[in-house]
């Protein structure tokens, strides 16, 4: 690409980004959010968290874990159970990491 083409692409992407971010502010009146969109936004943080955490728990270098002696999935299970037991994020982290530590150092997984 030439330098002129690079600048054209940068300007175009900047324009698209500004338009996309300000699209809802262009109207004079407020846009009501549909009920289905409001309901979908309630589970969006959970869906994003699962999308980030699940591959780290169940995959290694793009492949599913092939052995049951991997400390990540039992530690995630312990952390999940701790959350439902105490309803505390701190308890979830402490219990999950304690389980991981015991499995790694105690059992050599």
GIHUKA-V462477 format. One record per residue. N is the residue number from 1. RES is the residue in three letters. PHI is phi as a letter, one per 40 degrees, with the letter a starting at -180 (999 if undefined). OMEGA is omega in whole degrees, -180 to 180 (NA if undefined). D_LAST is the distance of its C-alpha to the last C-alpha in whole Angstrom. Layout:
BEGIN
N/RES/PHI/OMEGA/D_LAST, N/RES/PHI/OMEGA/D_LAST
END
This chain:
BEGIN
1/UNK/999/177/50, 2/UNK/c/-180/53, 3/UNK/c/179/53, 4/UNK/c/179/55, 5/UNK/c/178/53, 6/UNK/c/179/50, 7/UNK/c/177/52, 8/UNK/c/179/53, 9/UNK/c/179/50, 10/UNK/c/179/49, 11/UNK/c/179/52, 12/UNK/c/179/51, 13/UNK/c/176/48, 14/UNK/c/179/49, 15/UNK/c/179/51, 16/UNK/c/-180/49, 17/UNK/c/179/47, 18/UNK/c/180/50, 19/UNK/c/-179/51, 20/UNK/c/-179/48, 21/UNK/c/-176/47, 22/UNK/b/-175/51, 23/UNK/d/-176/52, 24/UNK/c/179/52, 25/UNK/c/-179/54, 26/UNK/c/-178/57, 27/UNK/c/179/58, 28/UNK/c/-178/61, 29/UNK/b/180/60, 30/UNK/c/177/56, 31/UNK/c/177/54, 32/UNK/c/179/53, 33/UNK/c/179/49, 34/UNK/c/-178/49, 35/UNK/c/-178/48, 36/UNK/c/179/45, 37/UNK/c/178/44, 38/UNK/c/178/44, 39/UNK/c/180/41, 40/UNK/c/180/39, 41/UNK/c/178/39, 42/UNK/c/-177/37, 43/UNK/b/-179/34, 44/UNK/c/178/34, 45/UNK/c/178/32, 46/UNK/c/179/29, 47/UNK/c/178/29, 48/UNK/c/179/29, 49/UNK/c/178/26, 50/UNK/c/180/24, 51/UNK/c/179/25, 52/UNK/c/-172/23, 53/UNK/c/-175/20, 54/UNK/d/178/19, 55/UNK/c/179/19, 56/UNK/c/-178/16, 57/UNK/c/-171/14, 58/UNK/b/-177/15, 59/UNK/b/173/16, 60/UNK/b/180/14, 61/UNK/f/176/18, 62/UNK/g/180/20, 63/UNK/b/175/18, 64/UNK/c/179/17, 65/UNK/c/-176/13, 66/UNK/c/-178/13, 67/UNK/b/177/10, 68/UNK/c/-179/9, 69/UNK/c/174/6, 70/UNK/b/-173/6, 71/UNK/c/-174/6, 72/UNK/c/-176/10, 73/UNK/c/174/12, 74/UNK/c/178/11, 75/UNK/c/177/12, 76/UNK/c/177/15, 77/UNK/c/178/16, 78/UNK/c/178/16, 79/UNK/c/178/18, 80/UNK/c/178/20, 81/UNK/c/178/21, 82/UNK/c/178/22, 83/UNK/c/-178/24, 84/UNK/c/178/26, 85/UNK/c/-174/26, 86/UNK/b/-176/27, 87/UNK/f/-178/28, 88/UNK/b/177/27, 89/UNK/c/179/25, 90/UNK/c/178/24, 91/UNK/c/178/23, 92/UNK/c/-178/21, 93/UNK/c/-178/19, 94/UNK/c/-179/19, 95/UNK/c/179/17, 96/UNK/c/180/15, 97/UNK/c/176/14, 98/UNK/c/178/14, 99/UNK/c/178/11, 100/UNK/c/-180/9, 101/UNK/c/179/10, 102/UNK/c/-179/9, 103/UNK/c/-179/6, 104/UNK/c/-176/5, 105/UNK/c/-177/8, 106/UNK/c/-176/8, 107/UNK/b/178/6, 108/UNK/g/-179/4, 109/UNK/c/NA/0
END
